């Protein structure tokens, strides 16, 4: 050792001991606190403020800015943010000497800062913490040599990195890594030349940064700032704050929009504290809200012109002629589609809708009508919509996109545990010893939930990721199982076999809380790990390791996504997961349970509200006479006891002509349903289609009437997230033009088909919804408050709600979890010589479903403007395909052209494509085979060929 | 964990530094694609890799190395020499030479043969640089050998015996149970041995604290990363007394209950590293290491960890961060390594000289050791004397020897010049004027004179030395070697250096050092995380306070 290290004898000799309380004095006041408390926390609790720059209570301390230096009677000052209290310590927080050092530290930082007049934060949101400290310490004029200019990095579409304003506080580093688990930002270089850097010191926009903006939220200076999206950034006090919930995924993050009322525009968004999301947001939530202000919003009712009959697709993309080429000047060219419609008055349009639907019902019977609701709509809208279809149209042909995401999970869970909702929350992973993430591209599809998963791992939870794709979440796995596509049942049966073989079954739980174990045992007996390995490509040792880890864990939890559900064996896949939990006693206590990560912001709520063909609200079967009686009484109409058709079945029925009229609210089946060439024919074949949406969607090209609706940003309603958290969404903006609230439009149509509705506010609808079921009993708009409530909730006035369900029994007939064994079946369409690749479809982080919102968001579109097919470098090399080359993908159902992206995350023989892109619609290729129980299509598996497209056309 | 920093232990999994070394060995440098592949294969973030390769000077990311890579030291002991050549001048000499590339480097620990340079990793003198370059060009650059003159040292109880069989008697005895760990620690306490790396923490107390820790496993690390300008005494101890270093470590491992020890050695000490490795091999051969050392049922294992470069790694927590695979940034303390060391486990860390003193103390007794000191001081001390002396080198003298005596031992001020000033304890220590020749070189004596014993590096400056320029050179070293973690050191050292360079360029002297330097010195001293920042401006301020006129009168 070569230089003085500054040992402090006193500190060195303080022995580690059991946690205890300690008493110290801070500025002469005796303070008693917990021994692990930092001086800064102890002072704060005693009402003494110590300035900080690098510290923020959201992060673990690093003690690098030293501004919080205090005198503890030692040779040097101590950083209060990180130094823990000690018995008898005498702390003085603001001596002349201490203040002099703080001033110098601020002067040092100011010496390398832009001037306040040029400061990127001072001139926008005006909340530069360093500048405010500099003013307090009179350190704006620092009197020190000015540093060399450091660069500006504006390569990211929404974030600017002003290195000259960076003070290396490492808040962004911790925000990116410790909070969001994105692991992009670190320090590069050494000494005075140190900078923050992205990946291998790439420009931010070229790095693996996912633009979640957590770093911007963390930055105390002008180093990381948002770029304006709709209007110049301004201080919060000049804007209106609306506390609401993110419109995108089922995670349901709480946020605040800062709104310029003069121009009816959101200026920026910030995460808001809430027990689950804890202020975090992803790129969609933080930057993807400007779709609501798109000039392509529909503002007048539209009626199809006579000359555009017979109906058919209007745009080249929807005709299937897009060839993967993005349109210049926008995703959708309204000049191509709008001439087919004329503007109409609301009365004319609504009267036409009522008349045509009524006519079809009267001529062909109620079951000739169908309704597609949307998981993007509120509980109230979902409830009204299904009420309209059931009591107004007289049919149960009502469904929504849950059919396309977790219908098989719902089927398996209703069968197995009598409930389709999650048994625990995503945040409960913190209590788990081990978590299985199966078929979930969590970082893309539930980004904020994934941040809790990665954080839990750092605190000791073992993470097992099971997925055919090595997505980013796999980088955080303790064990990553890259299973062969379509072999999940075999793999999990192997794990179940090994758990039994290793004697790790929770016999008491099985005996007292479950049924069906014996059958499971006999089925999985045929899946020794060696056989499971042959089928799934996961070696037998790994299968046994997982079995041991899972079987020995005190608490294990399973989160899964559509990699499990979107198979013809989706229900079987989920049955295996239920069995894994059931035989090891992993349901009903903290850190255990089953959690299908719900996709849409309100897919849980829409299902809860009865937007499914076989269930009334709160999962009361339409063929249950008692349930029917309840709803018939409530709605004053006889109701059909026949379960209705599902989304996929309705399209089939449209094709055969048995369904003739349809009302689509916020749903865009043209792009979201499998086998688009069939969907196109089905939609064109409808006698009457009314589409109620905020944009002229691909589906609307087939409409007779298009009703301009309200976006999420414009309405009041409740939304239920994946955790069962019911939250209030608040109106943020005024609807554009003549656009109207969906809540009103459903009632207008209902009134015109003979079911009078006169709800004045969503509050009344919510009360009716709650009163007709049991799950949400007790919840009211008032007690939901700013952060919502979990259901069930026996005491919503004072409790956040129940996190862990079924600690006692299950809502099944016998109160037991029913274990249902599954035999492995191969996917419906296996690769062969002609179609040698397996196509897997899914989503991108930046885009949502059919892209109607996200592709009209500046940020999201700028980050991910084009469709790609992801292919392994090995396959690409074999095919002679390079990054961004166009390739032709062909299946038995159709073909598309799309750019290739070489990706190490795919295994050879498998390709992946997102389905958001109309010009390269993945669902042209997908197979419309469905799971027999959940009726969910096999989006995750079909056979395709991949061929390079003539390079001249690249 | 209480006091555990947010970033410490951030990355699960083993250190990536060995993998980076492996890529660089294979390819000569670290191409971008290789780093991306490493990230992918290890499933570790790219930024972690970037943080490492940009922090450690050993790693090269800018392309394959030139055929001849020359490093020229620019630090004080070299800078003082008449034949010092600025690295920039050497660089311009080789400008246009397609094979050669020259860059300035920090102190190479060869101050006794200053000015020093390095060619393709082999230490050379600037005087023979041209020769070495041509040898390298011809592919005939001979590996440098450690200096091992035929001499004995007073701390070596085995002087004259050159075989393992005749050495390590204290260790053999300790393995057999005598002294037992508590007795050994008591003996060290009684010897008043203090850490010789710079901070002077009582060694026996430190061993006792680590022994008392309940955590397991425990580790022992020998800090052989001396890198401070003027400091090279550990280099000679490693070269000439490797058996004492390792014996001291192994006794320490037995005392605290550790099974694994590491010698953390700076990469510039290639010749000495070879000697240590050979010594470890001999210990293994003799059965003194292994799962059952000497059949006593105790597992002892030693390994060498070669520093990827940077003075800051001499700071014990930075060293630990490096060994864990992180950027070598010092941790906030407490906790100290004794309780939360390597991988969060109790870790005993001493410097080379400290460990090397242990066998003599335990074999000859603490009272013998105490008697070796001069005046009130106890024991022996190695000093590296450099700068303007006739015979720069390593000297082992009684602790408490007067400064003047040591300088005389080193041949006195060179070229018949009068003494100007001395840095008595390495670059961190305040300059002492020529009036201080009587100062006793022990912890208290030097402290009383306003400086510190520090690393035992005595840098002598003659009366013609521009002391402000010398102190600014020292500051430049610290600025260069600052890790950048905390604000005062990262920014403050740079601002101060800029002010001083401007001042010197304008012909200014100590009288022109303004209040800002004093304020910066105080801020750095009081608020920096580690010793580097705390002392960076001390020498400058000591010079500013200097009354040179008075010193000349002595």
Boltz contact constraints between the chains, C-beta under 6 A:
constraints:
  - contact:
      token1: [A, 1]
      token2: [B, 197]
      max_distance: 6.0
  - contact:
      token1: [A, 1]
      token2: [B, 198]
      max_distance: 6.0
  - contact:
      token1: [A, 1]
      token2: [B, 223]
      max_distance: 6.0
  - contact:
      token1: [A, 1]
      token2: [B, 314]
      max_distance: 6.0
  - contact:
      token1: [A, 1]
      token2: [B, 351]
      max_distance: 6.0
  - contact:
      token1: [A, 2]
      token2: [B, 198]
      max_distance: 6.0
  - contact:
      token1: [A, 2]
      token2: [B, 226]
      max_distance: 6.0
  - contact:
      token1: [A, 2]
      token2: [B, 227]
      max_distance: 6.0
  - contact:
      token1: [A, 2]
      token2: [B, 228]
      max_distance: 6.0
  - contact:
      token1: [A, 2]
      token2: [B, 231]
      max_distance: 6.0
  - contact:
      token1: [A, 2]
      token2: [B, 314]
      max_distance: 6.0
  - contact:
      token1: [A, 2]
      token2: [B, 455]
      max_distance: 6.0
  - contact:
      token1: [A, 3]
      token2: [B, 198]
      max_distance: 6.0
  - contact:
      token1: [A, 3]
      token2: [B, 228]
      max_distance: 6.0
  - contact:
      token1: [A, 3]
      token2: [B, 428]
      max_distance: 6.0
  - contact:
      token1: [A, 3]
      token2: [B, 531]
      max_distance: 6.0
  - contact:
      token1: [A, 4]
      token2: [B, 198]
      max_distance: 6.0
  - contact:
      token1: [A, 4]
      token2: [B, 199]
      max_distance: 6.0
  - contact:
      token1: [A, 4]
      token2: [B, 428]
      max_distance: 6.0
  - contact:
      token1: [A, 4]
      token2: [B, 531]
      max_distance: 6.0
  - contact:
      token1: [A, 4]
      token2: [B, 535]
      max_distance: 6.0
  - contact:
      token1: [A, 5]
      token2: [B, 199]
      max_distance: 6.0
  - contact:
      token1: [A, 5]
      token2: [B, 531]
      max_distance: 6.0
  - contact:
      token1: [A, 6]
      token2: [B, 531]
      max_distance: 6.0
  - contact:
      token1: [A, 7]
      token2: [B, 199]
      max_distance: 6.0
  - contact:
      token1: [A, 7]
      token2: [B, 201]
      max_distance: 6.0
  - contact:
      token1: [A, 11]
      token2: [B, 334]
      max_distance: 6.0
  - contact:
      token1: [A, 12]
      token2: [B, 336]
      max_distance: 6.0
  - contact:
      token1: [A, 16]
      token2: [B, 339]
      max_distance: 6.0
  - contact:
      token1: [A, 36]
      token2: [B, 2]
      max_distance: 6.0
  - contact:
      token1: [A, 60]
      token2: [B, 6]
      max_distance: 6.0
  - contact:
      token1: [A, 62]
      token2: [B, 5]
      max_distance: 6.0
  - contact:
      token1: [A, 62]
      token2: [B, 6]
      max_distance: 6.0
  - contact:
      token1: [A, 63]
      token2: [B, 332]
      max_distance: 6.0
  - contact:
      token1: [A, 64]
      token2: [B, 485]
      max_distance: 6.0
  - contact:
      token1: [A, 64]
      token2: [B, 486]
      max_distance: 6.0
  - contact:
      token1: [A, 65]
      token2: [B, 487]
      max_distance: 6.0
  - contact:
      token1: [A, 66]
      token2: [B, 486]
      max_distance: 6.0
  - contact:
      token1: [A, 66]
      token2: [B, 487]
      max_distance: 6.0
  - contact:
      token1: [A, 66]
      token2: [B, 488]
      max_distance: 6.0
  - contact:
      token1: [A, 66]
      token2: [B, 527]
      max_distance: 6.0
  - contact:
      token1: [A, 69]
      token2: [B, 527]
      max_distance: 6.0
  - contact:
      token1: [A, 76]
      token2: [B, 526]
      max_distance: 6.0
  - contact:
      token1: [A, 77]
      token2: [B, 526]
      max_distance: 6.0
  - contact:
      token1: [A, 77]
      token2: [B, 527]
      max_distance: 6.0
  - contact:
      token1: [A, 82]
      token2: [B, 332]
      max_distance: 6.0
  - contact:
      token1: [A, 84]
      token2: [B, 2]
      max_distance: 6.0
  - contact:
      token1: [A, 84]
      token2: [B, 3]
      max_distance: 6.0
  - contact:
      token1: [A, 101]
      token2: [B, 523]
      max_distance: 6.0
  - contact:
      token1: [A, 101]
      token2: [B, 526]
      max_distance: 6.0
  - contact:
      token1: [A, 101]
      token2: [B, 527]
      max_distance: 6.0
  - contact:
      token1: [A, 104]
      token2: [B, 519]
      max_distance: 6.0
  - contact:
      token1: [A, 104]
      token2: [B, 523]
      max_distance: 6.0
  - contact:
      token1: [A, 105]
      token2: [B, 487]
      max_distance: 6.0
  - contact:
      token1: [A, 108]
      token2: [B, 487]
      max_distance: 6.0
  - contact:
      token1: [A, 108]
      token2: [B, 491]
      max_distance: 6.0
  - contact:
      token1: [A, 108]
      token2: [B, 492]
      max_distance: 6.0
  - contact:
      token1: [A, 144]
      token2: [B, 495]
      max_distance: 6.0
  - contact:
      token1: [A, 145]
      token2: [B, 495]
      max_distance: 6.0
  - contact:
      token1: [A, 145]
      token2: [B, 498]
      max_distance: 6.0
  - contact:
      token1: [A, 174]
      token2: [B, 6]
      max_distance: 6.0
  - contact:
      token1: [A, 183]
      token2: [B, 45]
      max_distance: 6.0
  - contact:
      token1: [A, 186]
      token2: [B, 47]
      max_distance: 6.0
  - contact:
      token1: [A, 186]
      token2: [B, 51]
      max_distance: 6.0
  - contact:
      token1: [A, 187]
      token2: [B, 51]
      max_distance: 6.0
  - contact:
      token1: [A, 188]
      token2: [B, 50]
      max_distance: 6.0
  - contact:
      token1: [A, 188]
      token2: [B, 54]
      max_distance: 6.0
  - contact:
      token1: [A, 189]
      token2: [B, 54]
      max_distance: 6.0
  - contact:
      token1: [A, 190]
      token2: [B, 55]
      max_distance: 6.0
  - contact:
      token1: [A, 190]
      token2: [B, 484]
      max_distance: 6.0
  - contact:
      token1: [A, 191]
      token2: [B, 482]
      max_distance: 6.0
  - contact:
      token1: [A, 191]
      token2: [B, 484]
      max_distance: 6.0
  - contact:
      token1: [A, 192]
      token2: [B, 490]
      max_distance: 6.0
  - contact:
      token1: [A, 192]
      token2: [B, 494]
      max_distance: 6.0
  - contact:
      token1: [A, 194]
      token2: [B, 484]
      max_distance: 6.0
  - contact:
      token1: [A, 197]
      token2: [B, 50]
      max_distance: 6.0
  - contact:
      token1: [A, 199]
      token2: [B, 46]
      max_distance: 6.0
  - contact:
      token1: [A, 199]
      token2: [B, 47]
      max_distance: 6.0
  - contact:
      token1: [A, 200]
      token2: [B, 35]
      max_distance: 6.0
  - contact:
      token1: [A, 200]
      token2: [B, 46]
      max_distance: 6.0
  - contact:
      token1: [A, 200]
      token2: [B, 50]
      max_distance: 6.0
  - contact:
      token1: [A, 201]
      token2: [B, 50]
      max_distance: 6.0
  - contact:
      token1: [A, 475]
      token2: [B, 43]
      max_distance: 6.0
  - contact:
      token1: [A, 904]
      token2: [B, 40]
      max_distance: 6.0
